Amino acid sequence: MLNLLQTHRHWPGTELAGRLGVTERTVRRDVDRLRELGYRVESTPGVAGGYRLEAGSAVPPLLLTDDEAVTMAIGLRVAATQQLVGGAEVTLTALAKLEQVLPSALRRRVNALAASVQPARIGETPVVSPAIIGEIALAARDSERLRLRYVDGAGVESIRRVEPHVLAPAGRKWYLLCWDLDRDDWRTFRIDRIESVEHTRVLFAPRDISEKEIEERVLVASSWSSQKVEADAVMELPFSEMQEWFGVWSQGASAEGETRTRWPVGGSDWREAMYALLWIPAGVEYTTDFPEPERAELREALERMLRAIDAPAPPARR
């Protein structure tokens, strides 16, 4: 029972009894025994009632001293702010589980020490709140809907109602992939731009999404930033067909009437922006507002390439 309570935010009484293979009366008796051992188990009555583990007045018998518990929490907090290889989800859930049962005095020690510990970083990395990461990790684990107060890159604040799916590090930043209830689509948010998290206690059925699509969506989000060269390509392709062709890379595109789609492209120079244009399907005509002087550089490179293609082939290598 203790393991189940530590690995899920809320358990309905009937489901808990079913998992343990006992009666609900036995569940109530075992809850009382856990309380006697120092665990603070909150119970709520009614049809939707159940049990959840709350922080107690002392460290429960986890075979950890106070110093060991604080050391573990500090280590997990530092690790949770880094780009981890292979262990991100384990670190986040372990942190959430440990802090869930720390008494308030030890949580204050953890917060004080974590604020003074500066983990090693490579380059400039956005500051990410471990508390927000932990709350989102719990909600993703429990399939609980959240309300996020989010500030985008332009500084515009909004409230987003989401179903959190997965947390992922990419490019020294943390991202949340979730289903946006108001947009009725998948969205990816930078964790350092989430100002606050509100739990709704409303559960949801996780939506199907492949590991490949998760990786692609996080890659798109981590690659999406202001570029030195930016342009729009308006292609003779309906928006729905464009989305089907480009998949997650259609992010930022919009319908331009019933038969055309506007797609933003860009890069650090004209070569990267041109590479994006090469992915427009064969036979689809398009126009672009490529800026100067990059437009002239692109024209010169293409004209030279055409002359090379039309010219006789060079002598074979001897």
Secondary structure, DSSP 4 states (H G I P E B T S, - for coil): -HHHHHS-S-EEHHHHHHHHTS-HHHHHHHHHHHHHTT-EEEEE-STT-EEEEE--SS--SSS--HHHHHHHHHHHHHHHTS--SS-HHHHHHHHHHHHHH--HHHHHHHHHHHHH-----SS------HHHHHHHHHHHHHTEEEEEEEE-TTS-EEEEEEEEEEEEEETTEEEEEEEETTTTEEEEEEGGGEEEEEEEEEE-PPPP--HHHHHHHHHHHHH-S--SEEEEEEESS-HHHHHHHHGGGGTT-EEETTTEEEEEEEESSHHHHHHHHTTSPTT--EEE-PPTTHHHHHHHHHHHHHHHHHSPPPPPP-
